[in-house]
Amino acid sequence: SLTVLFYLTPVFYGLANVPSRYSLLLKLNPMATIVTANRWLLLGEPAPSLLQCLYTVGLSVAIAVLGYLFFVRVQDRFVDNL
């Protein structure tokens, strides 16, 4: 799954170069918004929309909270598994 996200992150190509049928799939990748924002700052390409930025922040917070809750649940056994 990380390999798929790697190839779906527009580092060497902009979202404008992607066929429209795949653009929604790319916009679901939170790293695409971050890379697009960097391309906007450095290369002057179009900025990501506010909705894309909010989606990225919301998904990042949700993943962080889920990761914390998982860690709290397994922290007693965590050292034993290392």
DSSP file (Angstrom, degrees, kcal/mol; ACC not computed):
  #  RESIDUE AA STRUCTURE BP1 BP2  ACC     N-H-->O    O-->H-N    N-H-->O    O-->H-N    TCO  KAPPA ALPHA  PHI   PSI    X-CA   Y-CA   Z-CA
    1    1 A S     >        0   0    0      0, 0.0     4,-2.1     0, 0.0     5,-0.2   0.000 360.0 360.0 360.0 -35.7    0.0    0.0    0.0
    2    2 A L  H  >  +     0   0    0      1,-0.2     4,-2.2     2,-0.2     5,-0.1   0.856 360.0  54.8 -67.5 -33.2    2.9    2.4    0.7
    3    3 A T  H  > S+     0   0    0      2,-0.2     4,-2.0     1,-0.2    -1,-0.2   0.901 107.4  49.5 -65.5 -40.1    4.3    1.6   -2.8
    4    4 A V  H  > S+     0   0    0      1,-0.2     4,-1.6     2,-0.2    -2,-0.2   0.927 111.2  48.9 -64.0 -44.5    1.0    2.6   -4.4
    5    5 A L  H  < S+     0   0    0     -4,-2.1     4,-0.3     1,-0.2    -1,-0.2   0.863 107.6  56.8 -63.4 -34.6    0.9    5.9   -2.4
    6    6 A F  H >< S+     0   0    0     -4,-2.2     3,-1.0     1,-0.2    -1,-0.2   0.935 110.8  41.8 -60.2 -47.0    4.5    6.5   -3.5
    7    7 A Y  H 3< S+     0   0    0     -4,-2.0    -1,-0.2     1,-0.2    -2,-0.2   0.723 111.1  57.3 -75.9 -19.9    3.5    6.3   -7.2
    8    8 A L  T 3< S+     0   0    0     -4,-1.6    -1,-0.2    -5,-0.2    -2,-0.2   0.373  84.7  96.4 -89.4   4.9    0.3    8.3   -6.6
    9    9 A T  S <  S-     0   0    0     -3,-1.0     2,-2.2    -4,-0.3     3,-0.4  -0.859  77.1-135.1 -96.3 120.6    2.2   11.2   -5.2
   10   10 A P        +     0   0    0      0, 0.0     5,-0.1     0, 0.0    -3,-0.1  -0.422  56.6 133.4 -79.7  73.4    2.9   13.8   -7.9
   11   11 A V  S    S+     0   0    0     -2,-2.2    -4,-0.0     1,-0.1    -3,-0.0   0.920  80.8  27.3 -84.0 -49.3    6.5   14.6   -7.2
   12   12 A F  S    S+     0   0    0     -3,-0.4     2,-0.3     1,-0.0    -1,-0.1   0.435 127.9  42.3 -94.7  -0.5    7.8   14.5  -10.8
   13   13 A Y  S    S-     0   0    0     -4,-0.1     2,-0.2     3,-0.0    -1,-0.0  -0.990  78.9-125.1-143.1 148.6    4.6   15.4  -12.4
   14   14 A G    >   -     0   0    0     -2,-0.3     3,-1.3     1,-0.1     4,-0.3  -0.484  28.9-111.1 -89.2 163.7    1.9   18.0  -11.6
   15   15 A L  G >  S+     0   0    0      1,-0.3     3,-1.0     2,-0.2    -1,-0.1   0.759 116.5  65.7 -65.6 -23.3   -1.8   17.3  -11.2
   16   16 A A  G 3  S+     0   0    0      1,-0.2    -1,-0.3     7,-0.0     4,-0.1   0.745  97.1  55.7 -69.1 -22.1   -2.5   19.1  -14.5
   17   17 A N  G <  S+     0   0    0     -3,-1.3    -1,-0.2     2,-0.1    -2,-0.2   0.491  90.3  91.9 -87.3  -4.2   -0.5   16.4  -16.3
   18   18 A V  S <  S-     0   0    0     -3,-1.0     5,-0.1    -4,-0.3    -3,-0.0  -0.741  87.7-105.7 -94.3 136.7   -2.7   13.6  -14.9
   19   19 A P    >>  -     0   0    0      0, 0.0     3,-1.9     0, 0.0     4,-0.7  -0.283  31.0-117.6 -57.4 146.0   -5.8   12.5  -16.9
   20   20 A S  H >> S+     0   0    0      1,-0.3     4,-0.6     2,-0.2     3,-0.5   0.775 111.0  64.8 -60.6 -28.4   -9.0   13.7  -15.3
   21   21 A R  H 34 S+     0   0    0      1,-0.2    -1,-0.3     2,-0.1     4,-0.2   0.735 109.6  39.4 -68.7 -20.0  -10.3   10.2  -14.6
   22   22 A Y  H <> S+     0   0    0     -3,-1.9     4,-1.9     2,-0.1    -1,-0.2   0.484  91.2  88.5-103.5  -5.7   -7.3    9.7  -12.2
   23   23 A S  H <X S+     0   0    0     -4,-0.7     4,-2.2    -3,-0.5     5,-0.1   0.874  85.9  52.9 -65.5 -36.9   -7.3   13.1  -10.6
   24   24 A L  H  X S+     0   0    0     -4,-0.6     4,-1.1     1,-0.2    -1,-0.2   0.912 108.0  51.9 -63.4 -41.1   -9.8   12.1   -7.9
   25   25 A L  H  4 S+     0   0    0     -4,-0.2     4,-0.5     1,-0.2     3,-0.4   0.895 111.2  47.4 -61.3 -40.6   -7.7    9.2   -6.9
   26   26 A L  H >< S+     0   0    0     -4,-1.9     3,-1.0     1,-0.2     6,-0.3   0.866 106.8  56.8 -68.9 -35.7   -4.6   11.4   -6.6
   27   27 A K  H 3< S+     0   0    0     -4,-2.2    -1,-0.2     1,-0.2    -2,-0.2   0.711  97.6  63.2 -70.6 -19.0   -6.5   14.0   -4.6
   28   28 A L  T 3< S+     0   0    0     -4,-1.1    -1,-0.2    -3,-0.4    -2,-0.2   0.707  84.0  88.7 -75.0 -19.9   -7.4   11.2   -2.0
   29   29 A N  S X> S-     0   0    0     -3,-1.0     3,-1.1    -4,-0.5     4,-0.8  -0.701  71.1-153.2 -78.9 116.6   -3.7   10.9   -1.3
   30   30 A P  H 3> S+     0   0    0      0, 0.0     4,-1.3     0, 0.0     3,-0.4   0.805  93.0  60.6 -64.5 -27.4   -2.8   13.4    1.5
   31   31 A M  H 3> S+     0   0    0      1,-0.2     4,-2.7     2,-0.2     5,-0.2   0.785  93.7  65.4 -68.6 -25.3    0.8   13.6    0.3
   32   32 A A  H <> S+     0   0    0     -3,-1.1     4,-2.4    -6,-0.3    -1,-0.2   0.887 101.1  49.4 -63.4 -37.6   -0.4   14.9   -3.0
   33   33 A T  H  X S+     0   0    0     -4,-0.8     4,-2.3    -3,-0.4    -1,-0.2   0.909 111.8  48.0 -67.2 -41.6   -1.8   18.0   -1.3
   34   34 A I  H  X S+     0   0    0     -4,-1.3     4,-1.9     2,-0.2    -2,-0.2   0.923 114.6  45.2 -65.5 -44.0    1.5   18.6    0.5
   35   35 A V  H  X S+     0   0    0     -4,-2.7     4,-2.4     2,-0.2    -2,-0.2   0.898 112.6  51.8 -66.7 -39.8    3.6   18.1   -2.7
   36   36 A T  H  X S+     0   0    0     -4,-2.4     4,-2.1    -5,-0.2    -2,-0.2   0.891 108.3  51.6 -64.0 -39.0    1.2   20.3   -4.6
   37   37 A A  H  X S+     0   0    0     -4,-2.3     4,-2.2     2,-0.2    -1,-0.2   0.892 110.6  48.5 -64.6 -39.1    1.5   23.1   -2.0
   38   38 A N  H  X S+     0   0    0     -4,-1.9     4,-2.7     2,-0.2     5,-0.3   0.888 109.9  51.2 -67.5 -38.5    5.3   22.9   -2.3
   39   39 A R  H  X>S+     0   0    0     -4,-2.4     4,-2.6     2,-0.2     6,-1.1   0.867 109.4  52.2 -65.2 -35.0    5.1   23.0   -6.1
   40   40 A W  H  X5S+     0   0    0     -4,-2.1     4,-1.0     4,-0.2    -2,-0.2   0.921 113.5  43.1 -64.3 -44.6    2.9   26.1   -5.7
   41   41 A L  H  <5S+     0   0    0     -4,-2.2    -2,-0.2     1,-0.1    -1,-0.2   0.898 126.5  30.2 -68.7 -40.4    5.4   27.8   -3.4
   42   42 A L  H  <5S+     0   0    0     -4,-2.7    -3,-0.2    -5,-0.1    -2,-0.2   0.839 133.2  24.4 -91.0 -35.0    8.5   26.9   -5.4
   43   43 A L  H  <5S-     0   0    0     -4,-2.6    -3,-0.2    -5,-0.3    -2,-0.1   0.502  96.6-117.9-114.0  -6.4    7.3   26.7   -9.0
   44   44 A G     << +     0   0    0     -4,-1.0    -4,-0.2    -5,-0.6    -3,-0.1   0.709  59.8 150.3  76.8  19.4    4.3   28.9   -9.1
   45   45 A E        -     0   0    0     -6,-1.1    -1,-0.2     1,-0.2    -2,-0.1  -0.310  60.3 -66.1 -76.0 168.9    1.9   26.2  -10.1
   46   46 A P        -     0   0    0      0, 0.0    -1,-0.2     0, 0.0    -6,-0.1  -0.261  56.9-118.1 -58.9 140.9   -1.8   26.3   -9.0
   47   47 A A        -     0   0    0     -7,-0.1   -10,-0.1     1,-0.1     2,-0.1  -0.418  29.8-100.6 -77.0 152.7   -2.3   26.1   -5.2
   48   48 A P        -     0   0    0      0, 0.0    -1,-0.1     0, 0.0   -15,-0.0  -0.411  46.7-101.9 -68.0 152.6   -4.3   23.2   -3.7
   49   49 A S     >  -     0   0    0      1,-0.1     4,-2.0    -2,-0.1     5,-0.1  -0.264  24.3-112.6 -73.0 162.5   -7.9   24.1   -2.7
   50   50 A L  H  > S+     0   0    0      1,-0.2     4,-2.7     2,-0.2     5,-0.2   0.866 118.6  56.7 -62.2 -36.6   -8.9   24.9    0.8
   51   51 A L  H  > S+     0   0    0      1,-0.2     4,-2.3     2,-0.2    -1,-0.2   0.902 106.2  49.3 -63.1 -40.9  -11.0   21.7    0.8
   52   52 A Q  H  > S+     0   0    0      2,-0.2     4,-2.2     1,-0.2    -1,-0.2   0.904 111.7  49.2 -64.2 -40.9   -7.9   19.6   -0.1
   53   53 A C  H  X S+     0   0    0     -4,-2.0     4,-2.5     2,-0.2    -2,-0.2   0.915 111.7  48.0 -65.6 -42.9   -5.9   21.2    2.7
   54   54 A L  H  X S+     0   0    0     -4,-2.7     4,-2.8     2,-0.2     5,-0.2   0.888 110.6  52.3 -64.6 -38.8   -8.7   20.6    5.3
   55   55 A Y  H  X S+     0   0    0     -4,-2.3     4,-2.7    -5,-0.2     5,-0.2   0.923 110.8  47.7 -60.6 -44.5   -8.9   17.0    4.1
   56   56 A T  H  X S+     0   0    0     -4,-2.2     4,-2.2     2,-0.2    -2,-0.2   0.918 114.4  45.2 -64.7 -44.5   -5.2   16.5    4.6
   57   57 A V  H  X S+     0   0    0     -4,-2.5     4,-2.4     2,-0.2     5,-0.2   0.930 114.8  48.6 -65.3 -44.9   -5.2   18.1    8.1
   58   58 A G  H  X S+     0   0    0     -4,-2.8     4,-2.4     1,-0.2    -2,-0.2   0.914 113.1  46.6 -61.8 -44.4   -8.3   16.2    9.1
   59   59 A L  H  X S+     0   0    0     -4,-2.7     4,-2.5    -5,-0.2    -1,-0.2   0.894 112.0  51.5 -65.8 -39.3   -6.9   12.8    7.9
   60   60 A S  H  X S+     0   0    0     -4,-2.2     4,-2.2    -5,-0.2    -2,-0.2   0.916 111.6  46.4 -63.6 -43.5   -3.5   13.5    9.6
   61   61 A V  H  X S+     0   0    0     -4,-2.4     4,-2.6     2,-0.2     5,-0.2   0.916 112.2  51.1 -65.0 -42.7   -5.2   14.3   12.9
   62   62 A A  H  X S+     0   0    0     -4,-2.4     4,-2.5     1,-0.2    -2,-0.2   0.914 111.4  47.1 -61.7 -43.2   -7.4   11.2   12.6
   63   63 A I  H  X S+     0   0    0     -4,-2.5     4,-2.5     2,-0.2    -1,-0.2   0.896 112.1  50.7 -65.8 -39.8   -4.4    9.0   11.9
   64   64 A A  H  X S+     0   0    0     -4,-2.2     4,-2.3     2,-0.2    -2,-0.2   0.915 112.0  46.8 -64.5 -42.5   -2.5   10.5   14.8
   65   65 A V  H  X S+     0   0    0     -4,-2.6     4,-2.7     2,-0.2    -2,-0.2   0.925 113.5  48.0 -65.8 -44.6   -5.3   10.0   17.3
   66   66 A L  H  X S+     0   0    0     -4,-2.5     4,-2.3     1,-0.2    -2,-0.2   0.902 112.0  50.3 -63.2 -40.1   -5.9    6.4   16.1
   67   67 A G  H  X S+     0   0    0     -4,-2.5     4,-2.4     2,-0.2    -1,-0.2   0.904 111.5  48.1 -63.9 -41.3   -2.1    5.7   16.4
   68   68 A Y  H  X S+     0   0    0     -4,-2.3     4,-2.7     2,-0.2     5,-0.2   0.927 111.8  49.0 -64.7 -45.0   -2.1    7.2   19.9
   69   69 A L  H  X S+     0   0    0     -4,-2.7     4,-1.8     1,-0.2    -2,-0.2   0.893 112.2  49.1 -62.9 -39.0   -5.1    5.1   21.0
   70   70 A F  H  X S+     0   0    0     -4,-2.3     4,-1.8    -5,-0.2    -1,-0.2   0.919 111.4  49.3 -64.5 -43.2   -3.5    2.0   19.6
   71   71 A F  H  X S+     0   0    0     -4,-2.4     4,-1.2     1,-0.2    -2,-0.2   0.916 109.6  50.9 -63.5 -43.0   -0.3    2.7   21.4
   72   72 A V  H  < S+     0   0    0     -4,-2.7     4,-0.3     1,-0.2     3,-0.3   0.884 110.3  51.7 -60.7 -37.3   -2.0    3.3   24.7
   73   73 A R  H  < S+     0   0    0     -4,-1.8    -1,-0.2    -5,-0.2     3,-0.2   0.864 122.2  28.3 -68.0 -36.5   -3.9    0.0   24.2
   74   74 A V  H >X S+     0   0    0     -4,-1.8     3,-0.9     1,-0.1     4,-0.8   0.322  86.8 105.0-109.5   7.5   -0.7   -2.1   23.6
   75   75 A Q  H 3X S+     0   0    0     -4,-1.2     4,-0.6    -3,-0.3     3,-0.3   0.803  76.0  59.4 -65.2 -27.8    1.9   -0.1   25.5
   76   76 A D  H 34 S+     0   0    0     -4,-0.3    -1,-0.3     1,-0.2     4,-0.2   0.847 116.7  33.4 -66.6 -31.9    2.1   -2.7   28.3
   77   77 A R  H <> S+     0   0    0     -3,-0.9     4,-1.4     1,-0.1    -1,-0.2   0.431  95.4  94.3 -98.8  -1.3    3.1   -5.4   25.8
   78   78 A F  H  X S+     0   0    0     -4,-0.8     4,-0.8    -3,-0.3     3,-0.4   0.907  84.7  46.1 -62.9 -45.8    5.1   -3.1   23.6
   79   79 A V  H >< S+     0   0    0     -4,-0.6     3,-0.5     1,-0.2    -1,-0.2   0.860 108.1  58.2 -66.6 -35.1    8.5   -3.7   25.1
   80   80 A D  H 34 S+     0   0    0     -4,-0.2    -1,-0.2     1,-0.2    -2,-0.2   0.837 106.1  49.3 -64.5 -31.4    8.0   -7.5   25.1
   81   81 A N  H 3<        0   0    0     -4,-1.4    -1,-0.2    -3,-0.4    -2,-0.2   0.647 360.0 360.0 -84.5 -15.0    7.4   -7.4   21.4
   82   82 A L    <<        0   0    0     -4,-0.8    -1,-0.2    -3,-0.5    -2,-0.2   0.493 360.0 360.0 -77.7 360.0   10.5   -5.4   20.6
